[in-house]
Amino acid sequence: MNGIPPSAATARERSDAGQGGDGGGTLSNGLKQRHLSMIALGGVIGAGLFVGSGAGIAAAGPSIVLAYAVSGALVMLIMRMLGEMAAANPASGSFSVHAGRSIGPWAGFTAGWMFTALLCVAVAAEAIGAAGIMTQWFPGTQTWMWVLLFMVIFCGANLAAVSNFGEFEFWFAALKVAAIAIFLILGLLAIFGVLPGTAAPGASHLTGDGGFLPKGVDGLMVGLLASVFAYGGLETVTIAAAESKDPVRGVARAVRTAMWRIALFYVGSMAIIVTVIPWNEPSILKSGPYVAVLDYLDIPAAGQIMNVVILVALLSAMNANIYGSSRMAFSLTSRGQGPAFLGKVSGGVPRRAVVLCSAFGFLAVLFSFWWPTTVFQWLLNMVGAAVLVVWGFIAAAQLRMRRQLEREAPEKLVVKMWAFPFLTWVALAGIAAVLLLMLRDGDQRVQLLFTGGFAAVLAVIGLLRSKLGRTPEAGDGPAAG
């Protein structure tokens, strides 16, 4: 702000970061730069890429490379905007805090609780997927046993200290990154005909088998939708940055280095898959694209190798989502936008929030057993397009916050959005375009309507709380003991 000397500004930034930027109790600063870098890099390398990308390839053919490049460009813009705001004002509530300050408390309330719900439901989906792999390896066991074990392990890890979360994510991400890197190397060797037993395919699979757009523009659009949701997860790094020793430099470095690497991993992987094998190869959908390529290259035990990688990806996502949901819930509570009992901090950790978010995730798993086609499906639909709502709030908040920072504290602009405000508007237009594409597909339309209804309910509650004077300004919440 104007008139604040650098030393005072620095102290204030540290206080904001430690308290989530929202006035709550003091969080620890146990995350290191290597933790942040790996959280940023490994946060989006999940089962959606290893398995879910098969549906996108089947729909778009070789043009899936273009789909991932376009959606990747959109995600880079979102992350650049979020990085700008997070570096200027590190907060455990991340975009919820920024939206509350720039747009209004109702916006922070809506974005924050929608993101918390998204992560809690995602914990359940990932736990079910991980348990499914374990029951394949141990046929005599039950799914719920593995789900309970994973929940206890990661809830315990998040209860102990934030450094435990950081260490888990560091090694999980390292394994995922190593797996992708080895895959890229093997794929390139195969493409150039250097790998023993393979012949260089050239462009035969890119231009043959129906051409680059075998199912036309409609197929490309389906692939684009599949690719957009595969990128979800990057937001966690800006939440985690608030608990690092140097949040401003940490988040700036993490966002900068993650962007080009993620583009390389995602777009590079898709390019290798559709170049090495035909896009309509049945095993892409049956076994997953990565297993299909490894089998084609005669890599021994390819299926089991990828099952291990997918298990790691699912467990990593569980760990990150328990962390992210608990910190967002704590941030909202410390700003007076949630139940007060969640604001208690002990040992630098919001333990009540950790337990509640873990318990909700386990409850959602039980819903999947008891009411798989009703209650659990409704939960999935309510958060199906939540990431797009969050991205919309990020772009709108950055549009307003950047002007304020330029006037009042330009020295805080450590990370700057490219070509502002033009590319911010491009990102908003891109989000709107994805929402319109969802309306064209029956299943996606249902998700969009459920998510839109959920967002509307949260927005109305947030507005009513503001009008009734129950929501303090972002950054002015009560302290939690």
N, C-alpha and C positions, 0 to 999 in steps of 0.2 A: 504494500500500500504506500501511498505518498507520505513522505515524511518519516518512514520507519528506517532507521539506520541498518546497514547490512547485517551487523551482529544480531540486532533484535529480530530482523526478518528471518535470519537463519534459526534462531532459537524458536521463533514461532512456527516455522516449518517443521522443526523436529517435534514440537509439542503436538501439532496437528497430526503428524504422521503417527506418533505414538498413541494418540487417542482416536485414531481413525479420522482425524480432521473433523470430528463431529461431537466433541465434547465429552466423550465417554471415559471409562477408566483407562489406565495406562496399559497398552499392549507392549510386549517385549520387542526387542530389535535383534532377534537371533538369526535372521536370514542373512547369508553372505551373497556376494556378487555371483559366485558360481551357482548358487541355488537359483537366483533370479534368472540367470542366463538359461539354465536348463529347464526351468518352469516355463519360460517363454518359448523355448524351442520344442520341448516335448509336450506342452499342453494341448496341442491340436493333433498330435500324432496318435490317433486312437483307433478303435475298432472300426469307426466309420470310414477310415482310409483303407485299412487292411481288408475289410470284408464288404462294407457298404458301397465302396466304389464300383463293385462289380455290376450293380444295378444301373449305375450311371453309364458305364461302358456299354452294357447291353442296349441301352436306350439311344445313346449318342454315337456309338462307334468311335472311329478315330478322332472325331470332333470333340471328344471328351477332353482332349488336351486344351482346346480353345475354351471349353466351358470352365475348366479349372483355372486357366489363366485369367479369364474375365472375373470370376468370383474371387480369385486370389488378389486381383487388383483392388476390388472393392474392400476386401478385408484389410489390405495394406493401408488404405485410406482411413478406415475406421480405427485401426491401431495407431496410426500416426496422430490422429486427433486425440485419441485417448491418452497416448504418450505425452502429448503437449500439455494436457490438463493435469495428468498425474505428476509430471515433473514439476509443474508450477505449484501444485497443491497436493502433495501426497496424502492419501487418506485411505483407511481400511474400507470405507464405503465406496471408493473409486467413483465410477460414473453416477452412482446414486447421489453422492455428495455434490458432485459437479452440477447435476441436473437440478438438485434442490436449490443450489446457490444461484444458478443462472436463469432457470425457468420459473421455479417456485417449489415450495415444499411438497405440493401434490405430485410433482414430476419425480422428485427424489423418492417419495413413498411408492409410487407406481413402479418405477424402474427397479427399485431395490427389492421389493417383495416379489415381483415377477421373476427376477433373477434367482432369488432364494428358492422359490418354488421349482424353477427349472432345474437347479442343481440337486435339490432333494429328490425329485422324480428321476433325474439322471442317475443318482446313486443307486436307486432301486433297479433300474434297467441294466446298469453295468454289473451289479451284484448277481443278477439272474444270469447274465451272459457268462460271467466268470465261473459261477457254480455249474453251469451247463458243461463247460470244458472239464471241470474237475470230476463230474459224474461220468464223463466219457472215459476218463483215466481210471476211475475207481467205481465200477458199475454197481457195487453193492451199497453205495452211499446215497443219501437223499439231498436234494437241492437245498432245502432249508438249512441243513447242517452247515454247508459251505457258506451260505449267505450269512448265517449267524457268526461263523468264525471270522469271515472277512470284516464284518461290521465291528466286531469286538477288537480286532487287531488295529483297524484304522481309526476307530473312535479312540482307542487307548493311545495310539501314536499322537493324535491331535490333542488329546487331553494333557499329555506330559509336557511338551514344549514345542514351540514353533520350529525349533531347529530339527526336531524329529520329522515333522512334515517335510522340511526342506531336504533332509538327507534321503528320505524315501523317494521324493520326486527327482532328486538329482540322479540317483542310480536307476530308477525306472526310466527316466528320460534318456539316460546314457545308453541303456540297452536298446530302446526303441530307435534312437538315432543311429546306433551301430548297425542295427538290422537293416534300416533303410539304406545306409551308406553301402553296406555289402551288396544289397540287392541292386543298387544303381551301378556298382562296379561290374557285377556279373552280367547285368543287362547290356552295358556298353561293350563289354568283351564279346558278348554274343552277337550284337548288332554289327560289329566290325569283323566277325568271323574268326576272332582270336581264340575264343574258348574252345577247347577240344571237343570234337563231335558236333559242332554247329557250323552252319553256313550263313554268311552275311545275308539277311533278308532284304536289304535295300529298302525301297519304299513300297514293296509289293502289298504289305498288309495295310498301308496307309491309303493307297489309291485303289487297290483291288477290293474284292468282297463288297461291292456296292459303292465304293468311293469314300471320300473323306466325310461326307454327310450322307450315310446310307439310309437314314430315316428322315432326311430333310431337316428343316428348321425346327419342326416340332420335337424331333428327337434331341436336337441340341438344347432346346429349352428344358426338356426333362432332365438332361444331364447337368444343365446349369443349376437347377434346383437342388439336385442331389449333391453337387459340389459345394454349394453355399453352406449347407448345414454341416458338411464335413469339417468346416473350418472353425466351428464353435469351440471355445475353450481358451482362447488367447487372453480374454479379459482378466483371468485370474492373476496374471503377472502384475497388473497394476494394483490389485488388492494386496498381494504379497509384498509389494515394494514398500508399503507403509511400515512393515515390520523388519526392514533391513537397516543396517547401520548407516547407510548413506542413501536414503530413498530417492533423492533428486537425481544423482548421478546413476544410481542403480537402475531405475526404470528407464532412463534415457538410453543407457547402453544396451539394456535388454531388448527394448523395442527396436532399436536400430539394427542390432545384429540378427534378431529373429526374422525380420521381414524377408530378406533375400534367401535365407536358408530354408524357410518354409516354402517359398516359391519354388526353390530348387527341388525340395523333397516331393512336394505334391505334383507340380507340373512335370518335373523330371520323371517321377514314377509312372505317371499316366502315359507319357511319351514312350517310355521303354516298353510298357505292357502292350500297347497297341502296335508297336513296331515289331516286337519279337514274335507275337502270336496273333492270329486273326481275332478281331473284336467279337465275332460271333461264335468263338470256341465255347462249347457247352460247359467246360470245366470252370470258366470264369465265374459263372453264376453258382455252379454246384460247389466248388471248393474255395472260391475266392480268387481274385486276379493274381495275387502274389504267389499263392500255391500253384496256380495254373502255369505261371512262367517258370517257377522252380522245377516243377515236374517236367516241363518241356525241356529244360536244360539238364535233366537227369541228375538233379541234386538229391542225394540220398536223404530219406526221411523228411522230405520237404513239408508234408502236411503237419507232422509233429513239431517241426521247427517253428512253423508259423503259428501253430496252436500255442506254443510257449510265448511267442511275441505278442499274440493277441491277448493272452491272459495277462501279461505284464501291462499291456495298454489299458485293459479294463481296470486292473487294480490301481494303476496310476491315476486313472480318471476318477475312481472312487475316492481315493485319498485327496485329490485336488478339489473335488466337489464338496466333500465334507468340510474341508478347510474353507473354501470360498463361501459356502452357504452360511457357515457359523460366523464368519467375519462380517458378512453383509447383514445378517440378523442382528449382530451386536451393534454395528454401526447405526442401523435404523433405530434400535432401542435407545442408544445413547443420545439420539437426536429427538427423543420423545415420540417416535413413530412406531413403537412396538411395545410388547409387554415388558414392564420394568425389570422383572426377575431375570431376564436374559442379559441385562447390563452388568452383571457381576463379573469381575475379572479376578482371577486367582492365579498367582505365579506367572503373570503376563499372558494368560490364556482365558478367553471367554468360555469357560468350561460348561456352563449351563447351555449356552448356544450350541456347543459342539454335541452335547448329549441329545438335545432336542432335535437337531438336524439329522443326526444318525438314527434316532428313534423313528423320525418321520420316514426316513428312507427304508427302514426295516418294515414299518407299517405298510408302506406302498408295495413292498414285496409280498406281504401277506394278502393285500388286495388283489395282486396278480394271481394268487392261488384261489382265493375265495370268489372274486368277481372279475375274471380276466376280460370279459367282453363288455362290462359296464363301468364300474368304478375305476378300475385301472386304466381302461381305454380312455375314459373321460380325462383322467389326470394327464395321460400322454398327449391328448388333443389340446388340453388347456395350455401346455407349455410347448406345443409343437412348433409354433412360430415365434416363441418368446424372444429368441436371440435377435430377430429382426426388430422387435419393439425396442429392445435394449440398444441396438445399433442406432435406431432413429433418435432416441434420447441423447445418445453420445454426440451425434452430429449436430442436433439442435442446441445442445449445451455448449459445444465448442464454438459454434457460430456466435453465440452471445458472449461467452467468456473471453474469447480472443480479443474482442473490442475493448472489454474492460481491462484486461491485462495490458494492452498496448497503451491505454490511458494512464493507469495507476501504478503498474509494476512491470515495465518492459524487461527488467533484468531477470524476471522469472521465466521468460520464454526460452528455456534451455533447449527444448525441442519445439520446432515450429512446423505447423502444417504446411505442406507444399501448396504453392499457388493459391493461398487463401484470398478471398472466400470461394473462388471458382470451384476448386476440387471438393470443398465441403458440400456445395450444392450438387455437384456430380454424384457424390456419395448418397445424398438424400434421394436423388432421382433414381439411382441404382437400387436402393432399398424399396422405393415405390414400385419399380419395375418388377422386382422379385415378388412382391405382394400381388401384383396384377397377374403374374404368371401362375401363382398358386390358385387364383380364382378359376383358372382354365381347367384344372384337374380336380376330379370329384373328391378323392381322398384328401388332397391338399386343401381343398376348399373347406372341408369339415374342420380340419385343424385350424385354419385361419379364422373361421367363425368362432370356434371355442376360445382360441387365444385372444381374439378381439373382444369377446364378451368378458373374459377374465380381466383384460387390461382396462376395459371400461368400468367394471365394478371397482377395481383398485383406484382408478382415477377419481371416481365419484366419492369414494370413502376419503381419499386424500384431500379433495376439495372441501368436503364437509368438515373434516378435522381442522383445516386451515380457517374456514369461516367461523367455526366455533371456538377458535383460539386455542386448540389443543395441540397444535404443532408449532414448536419454536422454529426460528430461522435455522437453516443448516449451519452447523458449527457452534450452536448455542445450547446443545442438549445438556442435561444434568450429568454430573459426574457419577460414575458407578464405583462403588467401593471395592 
